[in-house]
Amino acid sequence: MTDSAGGEDDVVAKGVEALQASAHEMITAARALLDVADELVADPRAAGTVVEAVSSLARKAARAAPAPPGRPGAGDEDDDGDDGSGGVQRIPVS
């Protein structure tokens, strides 16, 4: 019986080590995120650049996505609804 208890202790110890390693990785990632946030607060122009880059990627991803069933043509590039004014977009509802 001591063999199985020793084996269980090994499994528990390995599990605890894996959890600790994961926690350290999460802490490192959180610190990196805070560093980026600190830089964005220090330089508001950088925030605009980041937002512009993310929105550009989102538009490209939306265009590349296949049309869901029942919506033929979704994701086509012929009209994205943006008139370039940067203001409020009016969508007629019938």
C-alpha positions in Angstrom: 0.0 0.0 0.0 2.8 2.4 0.6 3.8 2.1 -3.1 0.4 3.4 -4.3 0.5 6.2 -1.7 4.0 7.2 -2.9 2.8 7.2 -6.5 -0.2 9.4 -5.6 2.2 11.8 -3.8 4.3 12.0 -7.0 1.2 12.8 -9.1 0.1 15.5 -6.6 3.6 17.0 -6.5 3.7 17.2 -10.3 0.3 18.7 -10.4 1.3 21.4 -7.9 4.5 22.1 -9.8 2.5 22.5 -13.0 0.0 24.9 -11.3 2.9 26.9 -9.9 4.5 27.1 -13.4 1.2 28.2 -14.9 0.7 30.8 -12.2 4.2 32.2 -12.9 3.4 32.4 -16.6 0.1 34.2 -15.9 1.9 36.7 -13.6 4.5 37.4 -16.3 1.8 37.9 -18.9 -0.1 40.3 -16.6 3.1 42.3 -16.0 3.7 42.6 -19.8 0.1 43.7 -20.2 0.5 46.3 -17.5 3.7 47.5 -19.1 1.9 48.0 -22.4 -1.0 49.8 -20.6 1.5 52.1 -18.9 3.1 53.0 -22.2 -0.3 53.7 -23.7 -1.2 56.0 -20.8 2.1 57.8 -21.1 1.7 58.4 -24.9 -1.9 58.7 -26.0 -0.9 58.9 -29.6 0.3 55.3 -29.3 -3.1 54.3 -28.1 -4.6 55.6 -31.3 -2.1 53.7 -33.3 -2.9 50.5 -31.5 -6.7 51.0 -31.9 -6.2 51.7 -35.6 -4.1 48.5 -36.1 -6.6 46.3 -34.2 -9.6 47.7 -36.1 -7.8 47.2 -39.4 -7.1 43.6 -38.5 -10.8 43.1 -37.4 -12.0 44.5 -40.8 -9.7 42.1 -42.7 -10.8 39.2 -40.6 -14.4 40.0 -41.2 -13.9 40.2 -44.9 -12.0 36.9 -45.0 -14.6 35.1 -42.9 -17.0 32.8 -44.9 -20.6 33.9 -45.1 -22.8 32.2 -42.5 -25.6 30.0 -43.8 -28.6 32.1 -44.7 -26.6 35.3 -45.4 -25.2 35.0 -48.9 -22.5 37.6 -49.6 -21.7 38.4 -46.0 -18.0 39.3 -45.8 -17.9 40.6 -49.4 -15.8 43.6 -50.0 -18.2 45.5 -52.2 -19.8 47.6 -49.4 -18.6 47.6 -45.8 -21.1 50.4 -44.9 -18.3 52.9 -44.1 -18.7 56.2 -45.9 -15.3 57.4 -44.6 -16.8 60.2 -42.5 -15.9 58.6 -39.2 -19.2 59.7 -37.8 -22.4 58.0 -37.0 -23.6 55.5 -39.5 -27.3 55.6 -40.3 -28.8 52.2 -41.1 -32.3 52.3 -42.6 -34.7 49.7 -41.1 -37.8 48.6 -42.9 
